[in-house]
């Protein structure tokens, strides 16, 4: 991701324009055309939304989620969805994108976006997405960038001021403080029966539950802060501003026209036109501002916020000096203030801190501690005390935080009682400890603390969602979330450490009676890993012994659809969230059947026709295709393309092209399930546990779709067939193949016939006789298109 290493060879694209232009959608599609990719997004809420979209396409096994407080890391991810600050700069990926790049002008966060603009690059392709106001700046800093202008897909028009009572359905009221959000939400509840609320301070699970409730139509109105302005996709028809000014961390100021446009642009999705206006308690927008928003024309950004990235860690004073360094480029303005800089300046004056920062390692540690975010946004001195204690503990003894001290800090937050404000305060506090717990080198038993802080945050988020529903949604407007209650077993600890046992003793049951509400159960399923679900041979999916859904026939074997087991017991929002998670699970099951082959990334525009064709055929065959179907495409591949396919596990076998892992027992089990679902028949007896099936017992059923090849009177599983092919290529090939067939308990006549059809010989004597007739040279065995009985649909 370093510009110096890759910027010369990487294509840089700046796609700039107003909201609802499809920029993020196109970037996602483009990323998936590459083998690997990374997207940096401005909010963790948006990062989770994009993560959900990508995993629904390719499965969770191929996608990592990285934010300051949430990390979902499969063993070998191909795609990384991150907040901009959390983008791992040491990961080399083919495609890289940064969204909302105009935030490079933001007074506090801008320096991170500026750094990404200057230095973050994909090996092959880089996209910067954002407002058209960034066009001159991008052209100045990246002269070779390809500039694209994104056009809004729908019209946005001003409709004046309205009362709350006259707001049309699918409207959002936008305020700029939590108190005002709650005030308007209460008013709308009385008028309309219920609303959802969205604030940046909500945990992802609370926000997701609220948005799912709105998106599913359980409520028709939304009250939010400007958190909805950063690319969250909502089915909004109208946006009403409840204020035209906000406190930006330094002062109360009027919103700029482009900021208003960013929020107003949430109205209207895809080709549906949207409207915006104000509440009648707010002055109407000036005509020039209305015109600017409707035509998407705003003054260009002329300067970006910058901070020196070449830091001097020789002493705290040297670090402060290097952070204070003025930019050399006229387009940059040094960041005026930042919490981490202020914390460093204050802590550098503490004698105990100074004594612990006499070398580079100590100064680097101090800077890492100063970057712990203050989600509470309360008294700075309170946060400073936490940072000081954290640093002093890390700089003494074994360099880890004292578990007893951690327990004293975290335990008071493990409390789901109280009102909305109390729960939000606890949520903000636990987010700090969630962030700290992911610095594994700072912790004894980091895995335990990560799990514990996540569990507390989840419980607080669930409780907050419940309070929001209780307060802002009349029961007549929504089926009670408590109508669905599941028994919950006590969670299993992942460690035998005393700290893990302490957490178990504290009692981590979801509720006092050992039960869970609908939201809690759904969230557990949404957060669960792939292995937590049980999927049987018929495609039935269960979670924690509870039947959830079944896979049903789709357009092909790679596209099974879902049917919830008990759709009537779920609220609409819960159904949407479950279906999204289970769709990602279905994609993972297909990927398993294909041996992990990333077919989608090989069928993009940048690939040769031969590569796209071969990848498509391999995907269609779930990672296994007869040679005669794709021999011409394989021949047309150049050496580089062949080598790349080999690194992805593609092998040129004796009779098949196949992905090596697609012939593993687990992959063949998934193949059996997917094929039986699509053909809507039971798999033939013995598939896929038995390496050999009798053709006589198959009764004319085609078995190639299940991973078998008919050879004379038997059907051999393809992994066995390829083992035989490899054996026949050896010097003593026929003898080795003969022994393998004997291990399969095939009779002598059957063995001989199988060997003949494979191009080998029946036994050692026959081999010697043939070699004598041919001058001692073994006969080359060439694969030929196999004769097959009629195949099932889709083959």
N, C-alpha and C positions, 0 to 999 in steps of 0.2 A: 504494500500500500504506500510505499515511499515514492514520491514523485521523481526523485533523482534516478531511481533504478528503472522506472517503467514509463515515465511520462512521454518519452520520445516515441515509444512504439505503441502506446495506448491511444485509441480514438477517444476524443473528449467531445461529448455532446451536451449542450445546454438547452434544455427544453423549458422555455419560460412562457408564462401566460397566467390568466386568471384562474379562479377555482372552477371546478367542474369541467375540466378539459380532458380528463382521462390521463393526465401525466403519470400519476402513480401506477395506474393500471398498466399503461404501456411499459413502464420501467420493470414492473414485476414480470410481464410477459417476456420482455427482452432478457431479463436475468435468467429465466428458466430455459432460454435457448442456449445458455452457456453451461459448461460442466459445473462451474462453481460461481458463487456470487455473494455480494453483501449489500445490504441497504441500511443507510443511516437515516433515522426518522426523528422528528423534533420532540415527540412525547412518548412516554412508555405506553400510554393508552393506545396510541396509533401504532406503535411497534407491535403490540399484542394483536391488534386488528389485522395488520399485514401478515403477521406470523400465522394467524388462523386461516387467512386466505391461501397462503402458500402451502401450508400443511394439508389443507383440503385438496390441493392439486397433486402433491407429490408424497404426502405422508409425513409423519413427525420424525421418522428415522433419518431423514435427510436434511432437517432444518434445525438450526440452533437459534435460540432467543437470548439476547444479551441486553439487559438494562442494568441500571445501578443496583437494583434490588431483586431482580428476577433473572435466573439463568436456567435455561433448559438446554442441556448439551448432550446430544446423542453421541455415540462413540466416534462416528466418522461423518460429520455433517458436510454437506455440499454447499448449503446456503446459510447465510448468517443474517438475521434480522435484529437490528440493534437500535438503541437510541444513539444519537450522534456522538454524545460524550463517551458511550461505552463501546464504540467500534474498536475491535482489537486491531491495532495498527500493525501488528506483526504477522497478520494472516495474508498470504498472497492468494488472490482470487481473480478469476477471469473478468468478471463484471462487477463494477462497484457503482452505487448511486447514493447521492445525498439529497434528501427532500427538504423543501422549504429553505433553500439556500439564502434567501433574502434575510434570514435571521443572522447572517454575518454582520448586520448593522445593529443588532440588539445590544444594548449597553452592558448587559451582564454576561449573556451567553455567547455573544457574537464572536469572541476570539476563537472559540472552538470551531465554529462553522467556517471562519476565515482560514484556520489551519487546515481543515479538510479541503477547502477550495484550492489551497496552494499545494498540498502535499498528498492527499488521498487519491490513489489511482488504481484502477483495475489493470491487470496484465494486458487485457485485450481491449476493454471498452470501459469508459467512465461516463456517467450521466450526472448532471446537476439539474435539479428540478426546483422551480420556484416562480416567484412573481417576475413579470416583465421589467420591473424597475431595476433588476440586476443586470440587464443586458449590457449597458456601457461598461460596468465594472468587470464583468466576465471577459468582455472583448479586450479590455486593457490588460488584465492579468494573465489570460490564456488566449493569446492571439490566434492560435491554431484551432481553437474550439469551433465545432460546427454549431451554429446558432439556429435553433428552431423556435418558431412562434406557435404556441398552442392556442387553439381557438375554443372558446366556450361552446359546449354542446347545446346549451339552452339559453333562453333570454332571461335577463334579470331586470325587474322593473320596480319602481317605487310606487307604493300605494298610499302614502301619507300616514297619518296617525290613527290609531284605533284604541278602543277601550279593551280591557281584558275580556269583557263579555262578548265582544264582536270578533274576536280572533277566530279565523277559520280552523277546522281540524288540520292536524299535521303541522302545527305551528310551534316555533321555539321562541321563548322569551329569554333575552340575554341580559343579565345583570353582571356586575363586576365585583361582587363580594358575596361571601357565603350567606351573610345575614339577609341581604336583599334577595338572593335566590330562594331562601326559605320563605320569605315574606310573600313573594309572588307565587310560589308553589302552593302555599296555604290558600291564597285568594283563588287561584284556579281550581283547587280541589273543591272549594265550596261552590264554585260556579259550574264546573264541568265534571266533577266526580273523581278526578284523579290525574296526576302528572308524574312524569319521571324527572329526575334531577341528575345533572352531570356537572361535577366540579373537578378541577385538576387535582385536588387534594384527596379524592376518593381512591381507594385501592383499585387495582385492575378488576378484581372479581366483583366489587360493588358496582363499579361503573359498567362492567359488562352485563351484570344482572339488570341494572336500570335501563341500559340501552336495549337489551333483548326484550324487555317488557314493552318498551315504546315501539320498537321495530315490528314486534308481533301484533301490534294493534290493541294490546290490552289497555293502553291509555293513548289518547290522541294529542297530548300536549307535553312539551318538554321545557323545563326551565334550566338554564345553564349559565356558566361563566364563559369567557372567551376561549375556554379549553376546547370548545367545539370548532374553533376556527382553523385548527391545524390538521385539516385533511380527514377528520372523522366522517365516515360515510353514513349519513342518516337520511331517511325518507322524509325530508322537510319540504313543505310547500311555501312556508312563509317564515321570515325572521323578524321579530319585533324587538327593537332596542329599548330597554328599560332605563338606560343611562347613556350618555355620550362622553363620559369622562371616567377615568380610573386612576387608582394609585399604582404606580409602576415600580414601587420599591424605593423610590427617592422622593416623588412628589405626586400630588394629584394633578392630572393634566387632561386636556381634551384628547380624544382619540383622533389619530391622523386619518385622512380619507382612505388610504390604502389598508389601514387596520380595520376600518368599518367594512370595507369591501371584502376582506378576507373572511369576516364573520358572515356578512350578508350573503356571500356566495355559497354558503351551505344550503341555501334554499334552491330547490330545483335540482334533480339528479338526472344524469344522462340526458335524455331528450325532453324531459318535463320542465317547463318553464317555472321560475320561482319569483317570489315577490319579497320585498323588504319594506320596513317602515319603522315607526316609533310608537310607543304607547302614548296615549293622550296626556300623560303626566310629564312628558318630555317635549322640549321645543322641537318643531319640525326641522328636518335637515335643510341647510341652505341649498339653493338650486345648483350652485357650482359643484357641491359635494355629490348631490344626486347624479348630476351629469357624469362626473368622474367615475362613480361606481357603476353606472349603467353602461358606460362605454369602455370601462377598464383602462382609463388613462390617468396616470399618476406621475409625479416628478420622479426622475431617476435617482437611484441611490448613488451618492457621490463619494462616500467614504465608508470604510469597514472598520469594525473594532478588531484590534490586533493585540497579541501579547507575544513577547519573545519566547520562542520554543527552545533556544539554546541556553540552558540554565547552568549557573555556576553553583555547585554544591560544596564548595570548599569551606563555607561558613554560613550561618544564617544571614549575616549582613551581605555577603557576596550574593546569596540567593535573592535577597530583597532587591539588591542593585540590578541584578540581571532581569528580574521581573519588571523592574521600573524602566528598563531601557526603552528609549524612544524609537519608533519605527523609522526606517530609512526611506520608505516609499511614501509619496505624498497622498496616496489613496488610503492610507491607514491612520487610524487614531488609536493611541494606546488606551486600553481598557481603564476607565476611571476608577472603578472600585470592584472588588470581588471578595466574597466571603473568605476564600482560602488565603488571599493576600492579607486581608485584615487580621485573620487568625495568626498567620505567620508573624506579622509585625508585633502583635501583642505577646505571643508566646516567646518570641526571641528575647524579650525583656525579663523573663522569669529566670532567676539564678539557677534553679534546678534544671531547667531546660537547656540553658547555656552550657552547663557542665556536661550534659549528655550529647552535645552536638559539636564535639571537638574534631570529628573526622567526617569524611564524605558520607559514610553509611548512616551516621546519626542524622545528618542534615537531610538526606534523602528520606529517611523514615519520618522526620518531622514534617516534611512537605506532604508525604502521603497522608499523614494524620490530619493535616490542615485541610485536606480535600474531602474529608467526611462531610457530607451535605447536612445542613440544618433544616430538616423538613418541618420542624415545629415553627420556624419563623417567629420565635418569641424574643425573649431578652438575649442579646448576643452574649452577655456575660455568662449565662447559664450554659450555652453551647461551648463557650471557651473553657469553662471548668471541666466539661466532659472531655474535650480534646486534650487538655493538660494532663488529666489523670490517665487517659488512654496512652499518651506518648510516654509518660514516666514509667508506666508498667511495662510497655514494650521495650524500653531501653534498659531495663534492669533484669536481673535473674536470667531466666531461660528465654526471654524475649517474647513471652506470650502473656495474654491477659489472664488475670486470676479468675478461675471459674466461680469462686464464691462471690467475688465482686460483680461478675457478670450476672449471676443469679439475682443479686440484690437489685440490679438495674432493670432486669427484664421481667421478673416475677410480678411486680405491681401492674404491669401492662396486660397481664393475662387475666382480664376481667371484662366480660361482655355486658355488664350491667351499666346503667346510666342512659342519659339522653343522647341525642344526635351530636351535640357539641362535645360531650365527654368522649364519645367513641371516636370522633374525628381527631381529638387531641391525642388519644392513645395510639391511633393509627399512625399519625405523624411521628410519634416517638418510636414506635416499633420499627418503622421504616429505617430509622438510623441504625438500629441494631441489626436489621436484616442486611444492610449495606456492610456493616463491620464484619458480620459473620462470614461474608464471602471473601474476606481477606484471610484465606486459609492459614497462611503462615503466622497469623497473629493469635491463633486459637489452639487450645487443647480440644481435640475432638470437634473440629470445625463442622463436620457433617451433622453432628447432633445439634449444634447451635443454629445451623442453617435450617434444619428441619423444625426446630422449636420456634424460631422467630417467624418462619413462614406460616407455621400452624397458628400462632397467635394472630398474625396479620390476617390470615384467612378467617379465623373465628370472629375477629373484630369487623372484618368486611362483611361477613354474613349478617352479623348482628346489626350493623349499620344499614344494610339493605332492608332488613326487617323493619327497623325503626322508620325508615323513609317510606316504606309501603304502608305501615300502620298510620303514619301521619298524613301522607299526601295522596293515598289511594283509598277511596271509599270501597268497602267490601262489596257493595252492589256493582261496582265497576270492574271487580277482579275476583276471580276464584281465589279462595284463601290458599296461601302457600303452605299452610299447615294441614291442608287436606291430605297431603301426601307425606307420610312419615315412614321412615325405614329404620329398622334396628341396625345399630352400628357396633361392630366389635372393637375392642380396645386396640389402638394402633400398635403394630409391632415395632419395637425399638430397633434401630439399625446398628446399635453398638452395645457392647457390654460394659462400657465405661461407667464409672460412678455418676457422671453427669447425665448420661442417658437414663440410668436407673432412677435418678432423682426426678427427671421429667416424667417417667412412668408413674412414680409414686404420687406426683402432684395430680395425676388424673387427667388424661387428655381425651376424655369422652366428649363428643360434640354437644351433649346436653346432659342435664342432671339425671334424666331417666334413661340415658343410654340410647336416645333416639336422635334422628336428624330431620330437619325440615327438608322440603323439596330443594331449596336453594343450596343447602349444604351438601346434599347427596349429589346434585347435578355438578356442583363445583368440584367435588372429589373426583367425579368421572372425567370432567374436563381437564383437570390437572394430572390425572393418572398417566403413568407411562404405558407404553404399548403392552408390556408383559403383564400388566394388572388386569387385562381383559381376558376372558375365556371365550375362545371361538371353536366350536365343534365342527365335525366334518360336514354337517348340513348347513353351516353358515349361521348358526344361532350364536348371538353375542351376549355374554353375561358380565356383570361387574359386581364384585363382592357377593357372589352367589345370587344376585338379582337379575333375572332375564331382562335385557334392555331392548334388543332388536334382533332382526334377522336380515341377512343379505338376501336380496331377490335379484332376478334376472335383469341385466342391463342390456345395452346395445351390443356389447361384446363381453368376452371374458374379463377384459381389463376394466370394465366399468360397472361393477355390481352396484345396485341401488339398495337403499335402506328402507325397512319398514319397522317402526317402533313397535315393541311388543304390546304395550298398553298405552296407546296415544291419548286415550280419554282421561288418564289420571294426571297428565302433565298440563301445566299452564302453557300458553303459547310461547312465551319467552323461554321457558325451560326446554320445550320441544326444539326450538331453533338451536339452542346451545348444544343439546345432546346430539342432534343430527349433524352439526358441524364437526363435533369431536369424533363421532363414529364414522363420518365420511373420511376423515383423515386416517382413522384406523383401517378402513377398507382400502385406502391407497397403500398403506403400509403392507397389508396382506398381499396385494398385487405385486408390490416391489419385492416381497419375500419370494413369491413364486418365480419372479424373474431373476432371482439371485442378486438383487440389488442393482441391476442394470439401469442406468439413468437414461432411458430412451428419450424422454421429453427434451432433454438438453441437446440431443444429437439430431433433432429434426428441425432446427431453426434455419433461418435464411443464410447464416454464415457457413453452413455445411455444404459439402459437395452433394450432388444428386445421388451418387453411389452411397455415401455415408448415410444420408437421410433415408434412402430406400432400405438399406440393410438394417438400420436402427428400427425403422417402422416394422419390418418383417420380424425382427427379433422380439419386439414388443408384442406383436400380434400372436407370435408363437410362445409367449411367456418365457422368452429366453432360449428357446430351442427351435431350430428350423432345419429341414432336410437340405443337404448341400445343393441338390438340383434346383431348389427354389431360389437360391441366392448366389449361385456360383458366379454368375456374370457380374453382379454388383461387387462381390469380393475381388474379382479380377481387376475391376476398374479402380479400386482403391489405390492411392499412392502409398509409399512406404511409411510416411508419417502417420497417415490415417490408420493404417493397419496396426502400427505400434501403439497408437493411442487406444484403439479398441482392445488390444491385448492387455493394456494396463487396466482396463475396465472389466477384465475377466473373460473376454470373448475368445473362444478357441476354435480353430479349424480342425474338427475331428475327422474320423475316417468316413463317416456317413452324414454327419450333422455339423452345422455351425451352432455353437452353444455358449452360454455363459456358464462358467465352471460351477458357480454356486447354485445355478438353476437345477442342477442334478443332485443336490444334497437332499437328504431325507425330508427335512423341514420344507424345502421348496417344493418337492414333489407332493407332499401332503397338501400344501396350499393349491397346487395345480389341480389335484383331484377335486378339492372343494369347489374351486372356481369353475371348472369344467362341468361338473355335475349341476351346479346352479344354472349355468348358461344353457346346457342341453336339457335341463329340467327332467333328468333321469337319474336314477341311482347309478353310482359308479360300478363297473363290473366287479365281481367278487375277486378279492386279492389285490386290487389297485389301492394304493401303490406300495403296499408292504411286501408283496411277493416280487422277486426279481424276474420270474418266468410265469407266464400264463398259458394255458392250453387254448389254442384256437378253437378246438372242438367244443370247449365249454363256454366260449364267448357267445356262441349263437349268432354270429354275424355282426356283433357290436364292434364298431370302430374303436381302436384304443390309442391311436397316435396322439389324439388330443390329451390323453391322460399320461403321456410320456413313455409309450411302448411302441415297438416296431415289430410287425409280423414278419417272421423269418421261417418259412416253411410251416411246420405244424405247431409252432409256438410263437408267442409274443414276448420279446425280450425288452426289459426296461432299458431305456436309452443309456443310462449310466453303465449298465452291464454291456450293452452293445458297443459303447465307445472303449470300454476296457478291453473287449475282445479285439477291436480294431487296433488298439495300441499294441496288444500282444502280437498280432499278426505282422506288425512292422518290424519286430525283432528278428534276430538271426534264427532263433529256435521258435519262431512265432506260432506255427501250427501246433507244435507240441504244447506250448504254454496255453494256447487257446483251448486245446483239447482238455487239458487239466482243469481249466476254469469251468468249462461246460460240464465236466464230470462232477465238480463241486456243486453244480446246480441240480444234480441228480437227474440228468437227462440220459435217456437210453442211448446205446451205441449208434443205432440207426439215425436217431434224431440228431445226435451230435454231428454225425458225418454230414447230414443234409444241411444243418446250420452252417458248418464250416464251408461247404461248397458254395452256398449262397452268399457267404461273406467274402468269397474269393480266396479262401484258404484250402487246406487239404484235410482228408479224413483222419490221417494218422501219419506216424513217422515213416513207415515203409512206402506209402504213397508219395510222400515228399521226396524220398531218395530216388524212386523210380522216375518221377517227373524231372528231377534235377539231372539225372543221367541222360534223359532224352534231350534236355535243353542245354547240355554242356556244363552242368554243375551250377548254373545260375538259378536262383529262386525266381519263381514267377511273380511279377509285380501284381499286387492286388489293388485294383481300381474300383472306387465306389461307383455304383450305378443307381439310377432312380429305382427305389424299392416298389415292388407290387404291393398294393394295399387294398383291403376290402373297403367298402363304402364307409366314409367318415361321417361323423356327426356334424351338426350345423356349426358354422364358424370356422371350419377347417379348410 
